[in-house]
Amino acid sequence: MYIGLFKKRYTLRRFGEQTVADGYASAPSSEISVRLNVQPLSSDDLQALPEGDRAAKRVKSFGPERLTAADEQRGTPGDWLFYKRRWYECVSSLEWDHTLLSHFQSEFVMLPPPDQRDTPELEPEEVGGA
């Protein structure tokens, strides 16, 4: 049940099927605008992570649709979220359907500097009041 809790639009880069040519992996991508509530991880969220994972900047989002998480075993990239002029890759997306406000909670990790060079083609606009 969507009741407008997710008030901001963000650019999401979604990747297609990955191919390998001449030893290099590539995947076509497209950018879409999604409505999410994005926030940094709390200190409790960070404490629950393994120590080696705490160094990377992370954010979490709440929204009405499941996002694609990265899969290291298959070598498939996750959805990229453009947040505060930085790209973050989705590492998990879980459904929370135990209340009337069913939604998906996703977690993102900031990508390294080489992946930060390109900015999104779409310019999302803020929806409603903040």
C-alpha positions in Angstrom: 0.0 0.0 0.0 1.7 3.2 -1.2 0.7 6.3 0.7 3.2 8.9 -0.5 5.9 8.4 2.2 8.6 8.4 -0.4 8.8 12.0 -1.4 11.9 12.5 -3.4 12.9 11.3 -6.8 16.3 9.9 -7.4 18.2 8.7 -10.5 18.7 4.9 -10.6 21.0 3.3 -13.2 19.8 -0.2 -14.0 22.1 -2.7 -15.8 21.1 -5.3 -18.4 22.7 -8.7 -19.2 26.5 -8.6 -18.8 28.7 -9.8 -21.6 32.4 -10.4 -21.9 34.3 -9.3 -25.0 38.1 -9.4 -25.3 38.4 -10.1 -21.6 36.4 -7.1 -20.5 32.9 -7.3 -19.0 30.3 -4.8 -20.0 26.6 -4.4 -19.5 24.1 -2.0 -21.1 22.5 0.4 -18.7 19.5 2.7 -18.6 18.5 5.4 -16.1 15.2 5.7 -14.5 13.7 8.0 -12.0 12.5 6.3 -8.7 10.7 7.7 -5.7 12.6 6.7 -2.5 13.3 7.7 1.1 17.1 7.6 1.3 19.1 8.1 4.5 22.5 7.2 5.9 22.9 4.1 8.0 22.5 4.7 11.8 25.2 3.8 14.2 23.3 0.7 15.2 23.1 -0.4 11.5 26.9 0.1 11.2 27.6 -1.8 14.4 25.8 -4.8 12.9 28.1 -4.9 9.9 31.3 -7.0 9.9 34.3 -4.8 10.8 35.8 -4.8 7.3 32.5 -3.5 5.8 32.2 -0.5 8.1 34.8 1.6 6.3 32.7 2.0 3.1 30.1 4.8 3.1 26.6 3.3 3.0 23.0 4.5 2.7 19.7 2.7 3.0 16.5 3.4 1.1 12.8 2.7 1.5 10.6 2.4 -1.5 7.6 0.7 -3.2 9.7 -1.5 -5.5 12.4 -4.2 -5.3 15.8 -3.0 -6.5 18.4 -5.2 -8.1 21.3 -6.2 -5.7 24.8 -6.9 -6.9 25.6 -10.6 -7.2 29.4 -11.4 -6.9 29.0 -15.1 -7.8 27.2 -14.3 -11.1 29.2 -11.2 -11.7 26.2 -9.0 -12.1 26.1 -5.4 -11.0 23.4 -4.0 -8.8 21.3 -0.9 -9.4 23.2 2.3 -8.9 21.7 5.2 -7.0 22.8 8.8 -7.5 22.6 10.4 -4.0 24.2 13.7 -3.0 26.4 13.8 -6.1 27.8 10.3 -5.6 27.0 6.8 -7.1 26.1 4.0 -4.7 25.6 0.3 -5.7 22.7 -1.7 -4.3 24.0 -4.7 -2.2 20.6 -5.9 -0.8 16.9 -5.3 -1.3 14.4 -6.9 1.2 10.7 -6.8 1.3 9.0 -5.7 4.5 5.3 -6.7 4.2 4.3 -7.2 7.8 2.3 -4.0 8.0 -0.1 -1.9 5.9 3.0 0.1 4.8 4.6 -2.8 3.0 7.8 -1.6 1.3 11.3 -2.6 0.2 14.4 -1.7 2.2 17.6 -1.6 0.2 21.2 -1.0 1.2 23.8 0.7 -1.0 27.6 1.1 -0.8 29.4 4.1 -2.3 31.3 3.2 -5.5 35.1 4.0 -5.7 36.3 7.3 -7.4 36.7 5.9 -10.9 33.0 5.1 -11.1 32.1 8.6 -9.9 33.1 10.4 -13.1 29.9 10.3 -15.0 26.8 12.0 -13.7 23.2 10.9 -14.5 21.5 12.0 -17.7 18.2 12.5 -15.8 17.8 15.3 -13.4 15.3 14.1 -10.8 13.0 16.7 -9.3 11.8 16.9 -5.7 8.2 15.7 -5.3 5.9 17.3 -2.8 7.2 19.1 0.3 10.3 17.8 1.9 
